[in-house]
């Protein structure tokens, strides 16, 4: 009978060593401690290469800003108007100019973008409007709502427009020689000259 209680005591002792492995689990805890120490040195090395990265971004930004102003400088250089010559006699220059204006309007040009200059007789529209006084006549020019017709002698008073059409329909050679260069300065994008090619080339000094 006394041997029976001894056997359960032996089983209790068997449960005892099971607790000892739990204590052995605490033993591996120091193992991860040396583990993170070697990992720590590479971490400070990683932020090192990250610092030069923003420096490269700042270098790219001024490079992008540099072509901006250079493009603005090139824009005004290409502001020369195109020249177009329509051969016509002095009698047919005005009709040729009217046809050129019609083509411009049909192509999408606004009427206020076109200025017509005559070297000889006034355009019928200009003669009619001037009958009401120069103040009313030039008021329409300042409004810029429609095609404006003027004499070559008044080119200096006329403002520049994208397209200028010149009808060399007569006038003295001196008036043509002094009026054509001024019309070139009034044309923003296109200058159309209707008249004798030889006379026009001799004045403008270029074959068009």
Secondary structure, DSSP 8 states (H G I E B T S, - for coil): -HHHHHHHHHHHHHHHHHHHHHHHHHHTHHHHHHHHHHHHHHHHHHHHHHHHHHHHHHHHHHHHHHHHHHHHHHHHHT---EEEEEE--TTTHHHHHHHHHHHHHHTT--GGGEEEEESSS--HHHHHHHTT-HHHHHHHHHHT-S-EEEEGGGTTTS--EEEEEEE-----HHHHHHHHHHHHHHEEEEEEEEE-HHHHHHHHSS--
